[in-house]
């Protein structure tokens, strides 16, 4: 205000200057006139300055009076308003509070009410439940100086109870989409003993009862496919019950040795269209994991229920024939192919790679096996490859492969589909043509895009799958004795010498390899251990801790050579001991804790290790923990086991 008043002096001063200039121009020798004009001008300026100063003082008095009146009114408003408000010091002592706050709390120490409040440095906003109401508490630190500085905080409480109620009501009534697929409908329908009409009618009746129990609706849009819509408020109870629909359907008598299994996917989003999209993504994951389970997709997170049944090999071979034909066309249009597996490659990786290299050579496509560094599990076979002129130049490091990669090159991934465990994920991402061949259950972090994929959870190993590809790839293709032995070694490794995860097609693949020169004696030599390895494995078995329900946990010493290989062997040895149902062995591999899990089938080691980022099969699984110590890894594993036992109802 003062600046605007004094601004009037500027034109007065300019006018005085102009008057003096005119006198000097028209009366240059009249000093009296000049001084007279100058004196009058200065007097006018002085009078104007005095008058404006007086006026400014009056305005300040008026404004102070207005602010004083408004301050009194504001104080009264804050005192009477229905929003609880208070003022407290750094020690939590309440200096002042209004009537609304006094109705909530009659104490004088805010810390006794808000236990998590830091009075020295309060958060700007916090949530608090009190007497059945929900509040958003806002803090405004202030500082006042009255001779000394005293730190105070003004706090007010916004009642969000009604808003949260309607928000919760909106979320609970949001339509949620679920998809239900009968996994093995085609296999059951191919069985002459399958009582199709009666069984399918009973299955639909039970699905209908399940949907009715959650006040939903369903429609059957195919022989074995259903879509369900229900309100989101029922999902919590379904998860708590762990979707008993899976068990109810499995109890139906089919007239065959197989039971009906379901894959269920639930999409939880804020829009029904997005919920449907999430349900479809979840179903793809459920089927990729072998079915007989429920996948609940909430945003970017997944929850899994079921999946306890051992998946058997599918009866139809049509899928493998089509894949072999598509793979041949892809290789015929490629100038070279790079084949790689997971980190710390084993014989299932290498054997499958050798089989695919034979396919590539058949169509004149150069093939290379990509591996960062060899380990004890594949060292002997890789030495044999280096001694053989046919394979000597076929082993490449990831860096070499990246330099050689061209637009017409193809990349094949075997025995894994996890981006985190891939030998060279950059190579896969850069390639224009990619293929995935894997027998593991599909994980959440699976490689999402590929030109061609063959995922068969029922297969025993990647080598079994590649052996079938060899049979359908071409009429004249025949693997060499060395390649057949490597493929047989991979099958032998993953089936634990044909003891686990075997089906009719596993033995058919082994028979094909045997006819093509696979040497069982050479395979046995590949699994021979030296004396130190045998002693180390025995020590790990001896030191195993046996938990309830026959679960064994053991660890490898930090200075042990080939700890990862020995851990897997020790896990296999432990489940061969009477009374042990599952085993877990941990090993430190250059700062990464490797966990090998094995089971006889009653305990699903895949579900256990998935809780800590791992995966695999019901009887064979693994996990890798980075940035962890051995003690923390054991603690995490024990917690995962306890959670699994609780969820599975094993007491």
N, C-alpha and C positions, 0 to 999 in steps of 0.2 A: 504493500500500500504506500509506504513512504517513498519507494522508488518511483511509483507512478506520479505522486504529488510533485516531487522534486524534478521530475522530467519536464515540468512546465517552464522551469528556469532556462532551459536550453534555447527556446525561441526568443525569450526576452534578451538573453545575452547576445544572440545573433543580431537582433534588432538594434541593440546599443552599438555594436560594432559597425553596422551599416551607417548609422547616424554619424558616428565619428568619421567615417570614410567620406561621407558626403560633405561634411564641414571642411575637411582637409582639401577636397577637390574644388569647392566653390568659394571658400574663404580661407585660402592657405595662410594668409598673414594675420588672421584674427584668432590669436591664442585664447582670448577671453571666451569667444563663442565655443571653441573646442572644449575648454575646461568646463564651461557651463553645461554643455550637453553631456559630457562625461559624468559630472557630479550628479545631474538629474537622473541619469541612467543608473548609476550605482545606488542612488537612494531608492529608486524604484525596485531594484533587485533586492535590496536589503529588506524593504517593506514586504515584498512578496515572500521572501524567505521566512520572515517572522510570522506572517499570516499562515503560511503552509505548515510551519512547525506547530503552531497552535492547533491548526485543524487536524494534523496527524496525531497529536496527543489526545484530542477529543475522540478520534476514531479508535485509537488503541483502548481507551477507557470503555468505549461502547462494545468493542469486540471482546474484551476481557469479561465484561458483564454477560454478553451472550454466551461465551464459552463456559462461564461459571454456572449459568443457568442450565446449559446443555449438559454439563458434567454432572450436575445434581440429578437431572432427568435420566441420564445414562446409568448412573449409580442405582437409581430406583428401579430402572428396567432390569438390570442385571440381577438385582435382589429379588424381584418378583417373577422373573421369567421362569418357565417350566423346565428349562435346561439346567441340570445340575452344574454348578461352577464353584471353584475354590481357588485359593491362593496359598501355596505352601513354600517353605524355605528348603535349603539344601539338606537339612536334617529330617525332613518329612513332616515337620510341625505345621499344622493347618493354621494360617494367619487369619484367613477370612473364608467364609463360605456362604452361599445363598440359601434360601429356604428350600429349594428343590433338592439341593445336596444334603441339607440337614435331615430331610425326610428319609434319605437313604442310609445315612451314617451319622451317628452322634458322637463319634470319637474325635480326638484332636491329633491323631498320627495317621497320615495317609498310608504309611508303609504297612500298617497292620491290616488295612483293607486290600491294598494292591501289593501283594508280597513280591512280585517280580519287578516292581518299579524302582528304577535307579534315580533317586532324587537329585543327585549331583549332575547326571547327564541323562535326563529323561528322553525316551523315544518320542518322536513327533506324534505318532499315532499308535494305538494298541487296542486290542479287543479284550472285552471282559464280560463275564456272565455274573449277574448278581440278582438274587431273588427272582429267578425265572425270566429275567429280562437280559437282552443282549445290548451292550453299549460299545460304541466306538469312542475311545477316550483320546482327546487331542490335548497336547501339551505345548505351551508357548513360553519358553524361558524369557524372563525380563530382568533388567538390572536397574536399580535405583541408587542414587548417591545422595545421602544425607549426612555429610561429614565423613562417612565411611561407606564402602561398597557392600551391599547385601544382595546375594543372589536369590531371586524368587522365581517361581513358576506359576503361571496361570493355567488352570486346567478346566476343561468343560467336557461333559458327557453327552454324546448324541445317542438317543435311543433308537436302535436299529432292529428292535424286536419284530415289528410289523413287516418291515422290508424283508428281513430274513425269512419270516414266515411265508410270504408270498413267493420269494425266491425258491425256498425249499419245496413249496407246493408245486411250483412250475417244474422243478427238476424231477419231482416224484411222478408227475403226470405226463412227463415227456414220453411220447411213443418210442419204444425201443424195438429194433428189428433183430430177429434171430433166424438163422437158417439151420435146418436139420436135414442131414443126408444119411441114408442107410449105406454104410461103407461097402459091405460085401454083398450087395444085391445081385450083381452079375455072377459072382462065384456061386451063390446059393441057387440062383436060377438055372445054372448049368448042371446042377446036381439033380438027377432024375428022382431022387427020394425027397426033394424039397416040396413041402406042401404049400405051394405059393399062395393060393387064394386065402386059405385059412390063416396062414402066418402073417401075411401082409394086412389082412383085416384086423387081426389082433394087435399088430404093431401100430396101426393107425388109431385104433381105439385107445391104446395107452398114451399115445401122443396127444390125442384129443383130451383125455382126462388131465394130463399134465398142463395143457394150455388152459383148460377150464379152471384149474386150481389157482391160476394167476390172473384170472379175469381177462384173458387175451383172446385173440382170434387166430385161426390158422387156415392156410389154403395149401392143398396138395397140387403142385404144378408139374409133377412128373411121377413116374412109378415109384421112385424112392427119394423124392425131394419135397421138402415142406418149407413154407415161409410162415413165421409167427410174428405177430405184433402184440406187445403188451406194455403196460406202464412201468417206468423205470423203478418205481418204489418196491416192486417185487424182486428185483435182482439181488438185493442184499440177502434176503432169506434163501434164495436159490443157491447163492454162493456159500452161505452158512451150511446148507444141507449137502453141498458139493454135488448138486445136480443128480439126484437119485434116479432120474429118468434113464441114465445110462445102464444102471443095474437092473431096473425094471424091464427094459427092452431085452437085455441079455438073457433074462430068465425064460423067454419064449422058446418053446420046443419047436424046432424047425424040421424034424424028421431026418436031419443029417448030423454029422459030427460037429458042424459049425454052429455057432450061435450068432444072432444078429448083433451087430455093433453099430453105434451111431457116431457121427461127427456133428457137433453142435457149435455154432459160432454166434456170438452176441456182439452187436456193435452199439456202443454207448457214446452218443454225440449230442450236441445241442440242436441238431436239425435232423428230421427223419431221413432226408436224402443222404446226408453224411453218415447216419447210422447204418443205412443199407450198404453204403460203400465200405464201411468198416467191417460189417458182418461178412461181406464177400472176401475181404482181405484176410479176415480171421479164418474163414473156411479154407482158403488156400493153404494157410499155415497148418490147420488141423489135419487136413488130408496129407500134407507133406510130412507130418509127424507120425503118420500111420493110422490115424483115425482112433475111434473108441475114446474120444475125449471131448471136452468143452473148451473153447477158446473165448475169453471175454476180452474184447479190445476196447479200452478206454483211452481215447486220444492216441498217444504214442506208446502206452504201456499195455502189456498183455498179462492176463492171468490164465493159468491152465488148471483144469480139473479132469480127473480120470487118467486115461492113458496107462492103465495098469496091465493091460493084456499084452502078451507076447504076440507080435505080428508075424503071421505065417506068410510064406511065399504065395503070391497070386497065381491062379491057375492059368490065366490067359497069357499067351506069348505074343499076341498081336502087337502090344505096345513095344516090345523089344525089337520085333521085326521092322516096324515103322521107324523106330529110332535108328536102327542100323542102316536103313536105306537113306534116311535124311543125313546121317553122319557121312556116308559115302559121298553123297552129292556135295556136301560142304567141303570135304577134303579134296575132291576132284577140282574144285574151284579155288583152291588155296595153293600158294607156292611153297609154304612151309607151315609146320604146326609145332607149337611149344606146349609140352605137357608138364604139369606140375601138380603137386599134392599139398598136404599140410606141412607145417614146420615140424622138424624132427621126423622126417619121413620114415615109414616102416615098409615092410615087404608088401603090404596091400597096396600102398602107393606105387612102389617101384614095379611090382608085378603087373598092375593094371596099365602102367605107362608103357611097359614093354609090349603088352598085347596091342595097345593102340598104335605103337610105333610100327608093328607088323601091318596093321590096317593101312596106315599112311604109305608105307613102302609099296603096298599092292597097287596104289593109284598114283605112284611116282610123286609123292609129296614128301619133302624132307621133314624129318621128325627129330625133335630134341627134347631131352628131359631136363627140366630146370630144377636145380637144387642149390641152396646156399652153401651148405657144407655137409659132408657125409657124416653119419654117426654109426655107432656100433651095430645098429639093427640092419643096416643096408651095406655096411662096409665090404663084406665078402662079395656080394653080388656086384657092386660097383667096380671092384677090382677085376672081376671076371669080364665086365663090360669093357674096361680099359684095355684088357689084353686081347679083346676080339676086335678085329678090324671093322666089323660091321657096326659096332657101337662106339668105337674109340672117340670119334668126334661128335657124338650125339649128346654129351653131358655139358650143360652150360650153366653158368651162374646167372642170377637175376639181372645183374648189370650187363652181362654179355647179351642176354636175350633182349633187353630193352634196346640196345644198340642195333640188333639185327631185325627188330620188329618192323614190318612194312604194312601197307594198307591191305594187301592180299593175304597176310598171315592170319592164322587161327590160333587160339589159345584154348586148351582143354584142361579143366580142373577135375581131378579124381580124388575120391575118398574124403572130400570135405565140401562144404558149401558155406562155411563161415568166413566172412571177410577178415575177422581178427586172427584166424589161424592159417590163412593162406600164405604160401611161401613168398609170393611176390604179388601183392594186391595191385600195385601200380601197373604191372604187365597186363593183368586182366582188364583193368579199367581203360587202358589205352588201346587195347585190341578192338577191332571192328567186328570180328567174328569170334564168338566165345561159346564154349560147351561146358556143361557141368554133368558129371557122372558121380553119383553118391548113393550110399545105402543108409546113411544116418537119418534120424528124425530131424525135420526142418527146424532150425533155431530161429530166434527172433532176429538176429543179425545176419540172416542168410543173404547171400549175393542175390540182389533183386532182379537184375537184368542179365539175360543171356540169349544168344541166338538159338540155342538148342539145349535141352536139359533132359536128363533121365534120372529121376529120383525114385528109388525103389526101396522102401523101408523094410520090406519083407526079405530082401536079399541078404545073404550072410556077409558079403564083402563086396568091395569094388571089383576085385578080381573075378568073382562069380559073374557079375554083370558084364564085364568086358569079355569074358569067355563066351557068354551068350551072343554078344555083339559079333565076335569072331565067326560064330557059326552061321549068322545071317548076313554078314558083310559081303560075302562072295562065295561062289561055289568052289573055287580053286584055292582059296586061302587056307594055309596050314601053318600054324605057329611052329617054330623050331623047338627042339628038345629043351634048349636053354630057356626060351620064353615060356614054354609049357610048365617047366619046373618052377619058374619064378611065379607064375600065376597060381600054381598049386600051393606054393609056399604062402602066398597071400591069403588064400582060402583057409589053409591050415592054421595060420596065425589068428585070424579073426574068429574062427570057430573053436579055438582052443583044442585043436586036433579032432575036429568034427564032434565036439561035445555040446556046443551051444549054437543057437541061431541057425540050425541046419534044417533044410527042407528037401523035398524030392529033387528040386532043381539044383541044389548044392551038390548032391552026389552025381547028378547027370553031368554037371560041369566038370567035376573031378574025373569022371569017366572019359569025357571027351579029351581032357588034357593027358590022361594016362595013355589013351590011344595014340596021341601025337608025340609020345616020347618023354613025358614027364617022369623024372627019376625020383621015386619016393626016398631012396637012400640019400640022394643029393639034397632033397628037402630036409631030411633029418639032420644032415650035416650043417645046414644053415642055422639050425637052432641049437647047435652044440655050444656049451659054455666052457670057459676055462675054469680052473680050480678056484681062483680068487673070486670070480663072479658067483660061483656056487656057494662059497663060504659067506659072501656078503648077503646073498639072498636068504640063506639059512639064518643068519643073524637077525635080519629084519623080521622074519617069521617068528623067531624065538622071542623077540622083544615086543611083539604085538600086544596091544591092550584090547581085551575082549569086553565089549559093552553088553548091555541087555539085548535080548532078541538075537543073539549070535552075530553081532556086528563087530568086526575087528578093525582096529586102526593102528598103523605103524608108520614110522618115519625112517628115512635114510640118513645116515651121517653126512654132514656137510662136505667132508673131504672124499666122499666115495666117487670112484670113477664110473662112468656110464650109469649114473644114478637113475636116469629116466627109464632105461631099459630094465634095470634090476627091479625098480619099483613095480613095473608092470608084471614082471615074472613073479615077484613076491606076492602081489595081489592074486594072481592065478593060483599060486601054491597055497595061500591061506584058505581059499574056499574048497580046497581039497581035503581040509581037516574036518573031521566029524564035529558037528555042532555049530560050525560057522556058516551063516546064511549069506553074509555079505562082507566084503573086505575093502578097505581104503588104505592106500599106501602113498605117502607124500615124499617128494624129492625136490631138492633145491637145484635148479638148473640155471646157473649164471644169474641169480637174483630172481628168477621166476619159479614159484612153487608149483610143481606139477603134481596132480593128483590122479591116481589110477583107481577106478572103482570096478569091482566085480561082484556078481550076485548069482545065486542059484535059481532065482526067479521069483521068490516070495517077496523080496524087497527090491524095489525099482531104483537102481542106482542112478539111472538117468534123471529121474525126478529129484533125487537128492542133490546131485551136482548141478542141475539147472538153477538151483537156488543161489549158487555162488558163481554163476556165469559159465558153467560147463554144459555138457550134453553127451549124447551117444544113444545107447540102447538100454533096454530094461536090465540086461545082464552084464553089459560092458559099457562103461562110460568113462569120461575123463574131464578134467578142468585145469585151467591155468590161472594162478593168482599172481598178479604183478604188484609191485610196491607193497609187499607183505613179508613179514617174518614167518618162520616156521611155527612159532607158538600162536601167532594170530591166525594162521591158516588152519591149524588144528582146532582152534576155538570156533572159527567160522564154519568148519566142516561139522563139528559136533552140534552146533546150533541148527544147521541145516538138517541133520539127521533127526534131531528132536522134533523139528517142525514137520518133517515128513511123517514120522511115526504118529504124531498127533493128528495130522490131516487124514492119514490112512486108517485111523482108529485102531492102531496096533498098541496094545497096552501090556 
